[in-house]
Amino acid sequence: HYKIKMWDLFNLFTVPDDVFAQNYIWKGSYNFKGRKQPMTLTVTSFNASTGRVNATLSNSNMELLLS
């Protein structure tokens, strides 16, 4: 039985250096009741010294502010 450490998991993926740059936009989707719904994640601010990220998760029906 082998346990995967979180750091090992992160090393499996290549993440762009500017992944949390201000105004960075990810477009994707989620499934709701069997239907694919579009979703956008927009980074509204990022403080590199503290690692604090503010972002907005939105679709056509709602907007969720994340901090």
TIMI-506769 format. One record per atom (N, C-alpha, C, O): residue number from 1; residue in three letters; atom name; x, y, z. Coordinates in nm, 3 decimals. Example, Ala and Ser with C-alpha at 12.3 -4.5 7.8 and 13.67 -1.06 7.14 Angstrom:
2
(1, 'ALA', 'N', (1.319, -0.569, 0.780))
(1, 'ALA', 'CA', (1.230, -0.450, 0.780))
(1, 'ALA', 'C', (1.320, -0.330, 0.780))
(1, 'ALA', 'O', (1.424, -0.332, 0.846))
(2, 'SER', 'N', (1.285, -0.225, 0.708))
(2, 'SER', 'CA', (1.367, -0.106, 0.714))
(2, 'SER', 'C', (1.290, 0.003, 0.787))
(2, 'SER', 'O', (1.341, 0.114, 0.804))
This chain:
67
(1, 'HIS', 'N', (0.085, -0.118, 0.000))
(1, 'HIS', 'CA', (0.000, 0.000, 0.000))
(1, 'HIS', 'C', (0.088, 0.124, 0.000))
(1, 'HIS', 'O', (0.171, 0.141, 0.090))
(2, 'TYR', 'N', (0.072, 0.209, -0.099))
(2, 'TYR', 'CA', (0.156, 0.328, -0.112))
(2, 'TYR', 'C', (0.069, 0.453, -0.100))
(2, 'TYR', 'O', (-0.035, 0.464, -0.166))
(3, 'LYS', 'N', (0.111, 0.544, -0.017))
(3, 'LYS', 'CA', (0.039, 0.671, -0.004))
(3, 'LYS', 'C', (0.108, 0.777, -0.087))
(3, 'LYS', 'O', (0.230, 0.792, -0.082))
(4, 'ILE', 'N', (0.030, 0.851, -0.164))
(4, 'ILE', 'CA', (0.085, 0.961, -0.243))
(4, 'ILE', 'C', (0.088, 1.086, -0.157))
(4, 'ILE', 'O', (-0.013, 1.125, -0.098))
(5, 'LYS', 'N', (0.204, 1.147, -0.150))
(5, 'LYS', 'CA', (0.217, 1.273, -0.077))
(5, 'LYS', 'C', (0.168, 1.385, -0.166))
(5, 'LYS', 'O', (0.181, 1.378, -0.288))
(6, 'MET', 'N', (0.110, 1.489, -0.106))
(6, 'MET', 'CA', (0.055, 1.600, -0.182))
(6, 'MET', 'C', (0.161, 1.662, -0.273))
(6, 'MET', 'O', (0.132, 1.696, -0.388))
(7, 'TRP', 'N', (0.284, 1.677, -0.223))
(7, 'TRP', 'CA', (0.389, 1.739, -0.304))
(7, 'TRP', 'C', (0.416, 1.655, -0.429))
(7, 'TRP', 'O', (0.438, 1.710, -0.537))
(8, 'ASP', 'N', (0.415, 1.522, -0.416))
(8, 'ASP', 'CA', (0.435, 1.434, -0.530))
(8, 'ASP', 'C', (0.325, 1.452, -0.632))
(8, 'ASP', 'O', (0.349, 1.449, -0.753))
(9, 'LEU', 'N', (0.204, 1.472, -0.585))
(9, 'LEU', 'CA', (0.091, 1.494, -0.675))
(9, 'LEU', 'C', (0.109, 1.623, -0.753))
(9, 'LEU', 'O', (0.084, 1.627, -0.873))
(10, 'PHE', 'N', (0.151, 1.731, -0.685))
(10, 'PHE', 'CA', (0.173, 1.859, -0.752))
(10, 'PHE', 'C', (0.283, 1.848, -0.858))
(10, 'PHE', 'O', (0.276, 1.915, -0.961))
(11, 'ASN', 'N', (0.382, 1.765, -0.834))
(11, 'ASN', 'CA', (0.492, 1.749, -0.929))
(11, 'ASN', 'C', (0.450, 1.676, -1.056))
(11, 'ASN', 'O', (0.525, 1.675, -1.154))
(12, 'LEU', 'N', (0.333, 1.615, -1.057))
(12, 'LEU', 'CA', (0.283, 1.546, -1.176))
(12, 'LEU', 'C', (0.233, 1.643, -1.282))
(12, 'LEU', 'O', (0.223, 1.606, -1.399))
(13, 'PHE', 'N', (0.201, 1.764, -1.242))
(13, 'PHE', 'CA', (0.140, 1.861, -1.333))
(13, 'PHE', 'C', (0.234, 1.977, -1.359))
(13, 'PHE', 'O', (0.309, 2.019, -1.271))
(14, 'THR', 'N', (0.231, 2.028, -1.481))
(14, 'THR', 'CA', (0.305, 2.148, -1.514))
(14, 'THR', 'C', (0.209, 2.265, -1.504))
(14, 'THR', 'O', (0.106, 2.268, -1.571))
(15, 'VAL', 'N', (0.245, 2.361, -1.420))
(15, 'VAL', 'CA', (0.160, 2.478, -1.398))
(15, 'VAL', 'C', (0.233, 2.601, -1.449))
(15, 'VAL', 'O', (0.349, 2.622, -1.412))
(16, 'PRO', 'N', (0.171, 2.683, -1.534))
(16, 'PRO', 'CA', (0.237, 2.804, -1.584))
(16, 'PRO', 'C', (0.279, 2.896, -1.470))
(16, 'PRO', 'O', (0.211, 2.904, -1.367))
(17, 'ASP', 'N', (0.392, 2.966, -1.488))
(17, 'ASP', 'CA', (0.441, 3.059, -1.386))
(17, 'ASP', 'C', (0.341, 3.168, -1.353))
(17, 'ASP', 'O', (0.334, 3.214, -1.240))
(18, 'ASP', 'N', (0.264, 3.210, -1.453))
(18, 'ASP', 'CA', (0.170, 3.321, -1.433))
(18, 'ASP', 'C', (0.029, 3.273, -1.401))
(18, 'ASP', 'O', (-0.068, 3.345, -1.425))
(19, 'VAL', 'N', (0.016, 3.152, -1.346))
(19, 'VAL', 'CA', (-0.115, 3.093, -1.323))
(19, 'VAL', 'C', (-0.204, 3.180, -1.235))
(19, 'VAL', 'O', (-0.326, 3.178, -1.251))
(20, 'PHE', 'N', (-0.147, 3.257, -1.143))
(20, 'PHE', 'CA', (-0.227, 3.345, -1.060))
(20, 'PHE', 'C', (-0.203, 3.492, -1.093))
(20, 'PHE', 'O', (-0.223, 3.578, -1.006))
(21, 'ALA', 'N', (-0.163, 3.523, -1.213))
(21, 'ALA', 'CA', (-0.145, 3.662, -1.253))
(21, 'ALA', 'C', (-0.281, 3.730, -1.259))
(21, 'ALA', 'O', (-0.382, 3.668, -1.292))
(22, 'GLN', 'N', (-0.282, 3.860, -1.226))
(22, 'GLN', 'CA', (-0.407, 3.935, -1.231))
(22, 'GLN', 'C', (-0.467, 3.928, -1.371))
(22, 'GLN', 'O', (-0.394, 3.935, -1.470))
(23, 'ASN', 'N', (-0.597, 3.916, -1.378))
(23, 'ASN', 'CA', (-0.675, 3.906, -1.502))
(23, 'ASN', 'C', (-0.655, 3.774, -1.577))
(23, 'ASN', 'O', (-0.697, 3.762, -1.692))
(24, 'TYR', 'N', (-0.592, 3.675, -1.513))
(24, 'TYR', 'CA', (-0.580, 3.543, -1.574))
(24, 'TYR', 'C', (-0.719, 3.481, -1.579))
(24, 'TYR', 'O', (-0.793, 3.488, -1.481))
(25, 'ILE', 'N', (-0.756, 3.422, -1.691))
(25, 'ILE', 'CA', (-0.891, 3.367, -1.708))
(25, 'ILE', 'C', (-0.882, 3.220, -1.749))
(25, 'ILE', 'O', (-0.811, 3.184, -1.843))
(26, 'TRP', 'N', (-0.956, 3.135, -1.675))
(26, 'TRP', 'CA', (-0.973, 2.995, -1.710))
(26, 'TRP', 'C', (-1.117, 2.976, -1.755))
(26, 'TRP', 'O', (-1.209, 3.022, -1.688))
(27, 'LYS', 'N', (-1.135, 2.910, -1.867))
(27, 'LYS', 'CA', (-1.270, 2.877, -1.912))
(27, 'LYS', 'C', (-1.282, 2.726, -1.912))
(27, 'LYS', 'O', (-1.195, 2.655, -1.961))
(28, 'GLY', 'N', (-1.391, 2.679, -1.855))
(28, 'GLY', 'CA', (-1.413, 2.536, -1.846))
(28, 'GLY', 'C', (-1.560, 2.507, -1.831))
(28, 'GLY', 'O', (-1.644, 2.585, -1.874))
(29, 'SER', 'N', (-1.592, 2.395, -1.769))
(29, 'SER', 'CA', (-1.732, 2.358, -1.753))
(29, 'SER', 'C', (-1.748, 2.266, -1.633))
(29, 'SER', 'O', (-1.651, 2.214, -1.579))
(30, 'TYR', 'N', (-1.872, 2.249, -1.593))
(30, 'TYR', 'CA', (-1.909, 2.156, -1.486))
(30, 'TYR', 'C', (-2.038, 2.088, -1.527))
(30, 'TYR', 'O', (-2.112, 2.140, -1.610))
(31, 'ASN', 'N', (-2.065, 1.972, -1.469))
(31, 'ASN', 'CA', (-2.188, 1.899, -1.499))
(31, 'ASN', 'C', (-2.293, 1.928, -1.393))
(31, 'ASN', 'O', (-2.266, 1.917, -1.274))
(32, 'PHE', 'N', (-2.412, 1.964, -1.437))
(32, 'PHE', 'CA', (-2.524, 1.988, -1.347))
(32, 'PHE', 'C', (-2.644, 1.915, -1.403))
(32, 'PHE', 'O', (-2.694, 1.946, -1.511))
(33, 'LYS', 'N', (-2.692, 1.817, -1.327))
(33, 'LYS', 'CA', (-2.806, 1.735, -1.368))
(33, 'LYS', 'C', (-2.783, 1.674, -1.507))
(33, 'LYS', 'O', (-2.874, 1.669, -1.590))
(34, 'GLY', 'N', (-2.660, 1.627, -1.528))
(34, 'GLY', 'CA', (-2.628, 1.559, -1.653))
(34, 'GLY', 'C', (-2.602, 1.650, -1.772))
(34, 'GLY', 'O', (-2.581, 1.601, -1.883))
(35, 'ARG', 'N', (-2.603, 1.781, -1.751))
(35, 'ARG', 'CA', (-2.578, 1.874, -1.861))
(35, 'ARG', 'C', (-2.451, 1.953, -1.833))
(35, 'ARG', 'O', (-2.429, 1.999, -1.721))
(36, 'LYS', 'N', (-2.370, 1.969, -1.935))
(36, 'LYS', 'CA', (-2.246, 2.044, -1.923))
(36, 'LYS', 'C', (-2.277, 2.194, -1.923))
(36, 'LYS', 'O', (-2.345, 2.245, -2.012))
(37, 'GLN', 'N', (-2.226, 2.264, -1.821))
(37, 'GLN', 'CA', (-2.251, 2.407, -1.806))
(37, 'GLN', 'C', (-2.117, 2.482, -1.816))
(37, 'GLN', 'O', (-2.020, 2.440, -1.753))
(38, 'PRO', 'N', (-2.111, 2.591, -1.893))
(38, 'PRO', 'CA', (-1.986, 2.668, -1.901))
(38, 'PRO', 'C', (-1.957, 2.741, -1.770))
(38, 'PRO', 'O', (-2.049, 2.782, -1.700))
(39, 'MET', 'N', (-1.829, 2.757, -1.738))
(39, 'MET', 'CA', (-1.788, 2.823, -1.615))
(39, 'MET', 'C', (-1.658, 2.898, -1.644))
(39, 'MET', 'O', (-1.573, 2.851, -1.720))
(40, 'THR', 'N', (-1.643, 3.014, -1.582))
(40, 'THR', 'CA', (-1.522, 3.094, -1.597))
(40, 'THR', 'C', (-1.466, 3.129, -1.460))
(40, 'THR', 'O', (-1.540, 3.168, -1.370))
(41, 'LEU', 'N', (-1.335, 3.115, -1.445))
(41, 'LEU', 'CA', (-1.264, 3.156, -1.324))
(41, 'LEU', 'C', (-1.170, 3.269, -1.364))
(41, 'LEU', 'O', (-1.081, 3.249, -1.447))
(42, 'THR', 'N', (-1.190, 3.387, -1.305))
(42, 'THR', 'CA', (-1.107, 3.503, -1.335))
(42, 'THR', 'C', (-1.032, 3.545, -1.210))
(42, 'THR', 'O', (-1.094, 3.570, -1.106))
(43, 'VAL', 'N', (-0.899, 3.553, -1.218))
(43, 'VAL', 'CA', (-0.819, 3.601, -1.106))
(43, 'VAL', 'C', (-0.827, 3.753, -1.106))
(43, 'VAL', 'O', (-0.781, 3.818, -1.200))
(44, 'THR', 'N', (-0.885, 3.810, -1.000))
(44, 'THR', 'CA', (-0.902, 3.956, -0.992))
(44, 'THR', 'C', (-0.784, 4.024, -0.925))
(44, 'THR', 'O', (-0.756, 4.140, -0.953))
(45, 'SER', 'N', (-0.714, 3.952, -0.836))
(45, 'SER', 'CA', (-0.591, 4.006, -0.777))
(45, 'SER', 'C', (-0.509, 3.892, -0.719))
(45, 'SER', 'O', (-0.562, 3.789, -0.679))
(46, 'PHE', 'N', (-0.378, 3.915, -0.715))
(46, 'PHE', 'CA', (-0.286, 3.816, -0.659))
(46, 'PHE', 'C', (-0.171, 3.889, -0.592))
(46, 'PHE', 'O', (-0.107, 3.975, -0.652))
(47, 'ASN', 'N', (-0.143, 3.853, -0.467))
(47, 'ASN', 'CA', (-0.032, 3.911, -0.392))
(47, 'ASN', 'C', (0.076, 3.803, -0.382))
(47, 'ASN', 'O', (0.062, 3.707, -0.307))
(48, 'ALA', 'N', (0.183, 3.821, -0.459))
(48, 'ALA', 'CA', (0.289, 3.720, -0.465))
(48, 'ALA', 'C', (0.360, 3.702, -0.332))
(48, 'ALA', 'O', (0.407, 3.592, -0.301))
(49, 'SER', 'N', (0.370, 3.807, -0.252))
(49, 'SER', 'CA', (0.444, 3.796, -0.126))
(49, 'SER', 'C', (0.366, 3.718, -0.020))
(49, 'SER', 'O', (0.426, 3.653, 0.065))
(50, 'THR', 'N', (0.233, 3.725, -0.024))
(50, 'THR', 'CA', (0.152, 3.654, 0.075))
(50, 'THR', 'C', (0.085, 3.529, 0.017))
(50, 'THR', 'O', (0.041, 3.442, 0.093))
(51, 'GLY', 'N', (0.078, 3.519, -0.116))
(51, 'GLY', 'CA', (0.011, 3.407, -0.180))
(51, 'GLY', 'C', (-0.140, 3.422, -0.183))
(51, 'GLY', 'O', (-0.211, 3.329, -0.223))
(52, 'ARG', 'N', (-0.191, 3.538, -0.142))
(52, 'ARG', 'CA', (-0.336, 3.560, -0.138))
(52, 'ARG', 'C', (-0.389, 3.581, -0.281))
(52, 'ARG', 'O', (-0.335, 3.658, -0.359))
(53, 'VAL', 'N', (-0.497, 3.510, -0.310))
(53, 'VAL', 'CA', (-0.559, 3.517, -0.442))
(53, 'VAL', 'C', (-0.705, 3.556, -0.426))
(53, 'VAL', 'O', (-0.775, 3.499, -0.342))
(54, 'ASN', 'N', (-0.750, 3.651, -0.504))
(54, 'ASN', 'CA', (-0.892, 3.684, -0.513))
(54, 'ASN', 'C', (-0.936, 3.649, -0.654))
(54, 'ASN', 'O', (-0.867, 3.682, -0.751))
(55, 'ALA', 'N', (-1.050, 3.582, -0.665))
(55, 'ALA', 'CA', (-1.097, 3.538, -0.796))
(55, 'ALA', 'C', (-1.249, 3.541, -0.800))
(55, 'ALA', 'O', (-1.315, 3.546, -0.697))
(56, 'THR', 'N', (-1.302, 3.538, -0.921))
(56, 'THR', 'CA', (-1.446, 3.532, -0.943))
(56, 'THR', 'C', (-1.478, 3.407, -1.024))
(56, 'THR', 'O', (-1.420, 3.385, -1.131))
(57, 'LEU', 'N', (-1.569, 3.327, -0.973))
(57, 'LEU', 'CA', (-1.617, 3.208, -1.042))
(57, 'LEU', 'C', (-1.755, 3.244, -1.095))
(57, 'LEU', 'O', (-1.843, 3.279, -1.017))
(58, 'SER', 'N', (-1.775, 3.234, -1.226))
(58, 'SER', 'CA', (-1.903, 3.280, -1.281))
(58, 'SER', 'C', (-1.952, 3.192, -1.395))
(58, 'SER', 'O', (-1.875, 3.125, -1.464))
(59, 'ASN', 'N', (-2.084, 3.196, -1.412))
(59, 'ASN', 'CA', (-2.150, 3.138, -1.529))
(59, 'ASN', 'C', (-2.263, 3.233, -1.565))
(59, 'ASN', 'O', (-2.268, 3.345, -1.513))
(60, 'SER', 'N', (-2.353, 3.192, -1.650))
(60, 'SER', 'CA', (-2.459, 3.283, -1.694))
(60, 'SER', 'C', (-2.561, 3.315, -1.586))
(60, 'SER', 'O', (-2.635, 3.412, -1.599))
(61, 'ASN', 'N', (-2.567, 3.235, -1.478))
(61, 'ASN', 'CA', (-2.669, 3.254, -1.374))
(61, 'ASN', 'C', (-2.618, 3.310, -1.243))
(61, 'ASN', 'O', (-2.697, 3.359, -1.162))
(62, 'MET', 'N', (-2.486, 3.304, -1.219))
(62, 'MET', 'CA', (-2.437, 3.346, -1.088))
(62, 'MET', 'C', (-2.292, 3.391, -1.097))
(62, 'MET', 'O', (-2.221, 3.364, -1.194))
(63, 'GLU', 'N', (-2.251, 3.460, -0.990))
(63, 'GLU', 'CA', (-2.112, 3.503, -0.976))
(63, 'GLU', 'C', (-2.072, 3.481, -0.831))
(63, 'GLU', 'O', (-2.141, 3.526, -0.740))
(64, 'LEU', 'N', (-1.962, 3.411, -0.809))
(64, 'LEU', 'CA', (-1.915, 3.379, -0.675))
(64, 'LEU', 'C', (-1.776, 3.440, -0.657))
(64, 'LEU', 'O', (-1.684, 3.406, -0.732))
(65, 'LEU', 'N', (-1.762, 3.529, -0.559))
(65, 'LEU', 'CA', (-1.633, 3.592, -0.532))
(65, 'LEU', 'C', (-1.555, 3.504, -0.435))
(65, 'LEU', 'O', (-1.607, 3.468, -0.329))
(66, 'LEU', 'N', (-1.433, 3.471, -0.470))
(66, 'LEU', 'CA', (-1.349, 3.383, -0.389))
(66, 'LEU', 'C', (-1.229, 3.459, -0.337))
(66, 'LEU', 'O', (-1.173, 3.544, -0.407))
(67, 'SER', 'N', (-1.189, 3.429, -0.214))
(67, 'SER', 'CA', (-1.072, 3.495, -0.158))
(67, 'SER', 'C', (-0.992, 3.396, -0.077))
(67, 'SER', 'O', (-0.889, 3.431, -0.021))
